Amino acid sequence: MYSRELLRIAMIAPPYFELPPVAYGGIEAVVADLADSLVDVGHHVTVLGAGVPGTRADFIPIWEHSLPDQIGRAYP
């Protein structure tokens, strides 16, 4: 019989846009969709990113606001 263990997963999103981003795809959209999908199947997911919670995963803000003006520069 197949037994599935649930995982504890941490995901770090780039600081450029909040999750999920509005009118933008990119990495932030992929992180948001993946986090929600993993939560939906029962995994415990924590996302570290910019702004406010926008997914069903636990959220830890590591930047107070998104930083779209920093695209192309090293992380602050």
Phi, psi and omega in degrees: 000140181280129177239127183252126175268137177278146185252156169255117189238133173248134178234136178248122181261147175301154186276004191285328180219154176288165180253132343287151181289150178267126177059033180207142177264244174071191185301320182299321178293320179295316179300314181298314180295317180294316179301313180297319180295319179293321176296319181301329179266006171106357180286154176265113186243135173238128178251132174254126183193197183259148172085225186244162179300137179220008178231176177278356178282160170296150185229133174239113179284122177253352169227136183295320181229158174292158187234061183298335180286353181264001181304132180092354178251164176294153179303146179290000000 
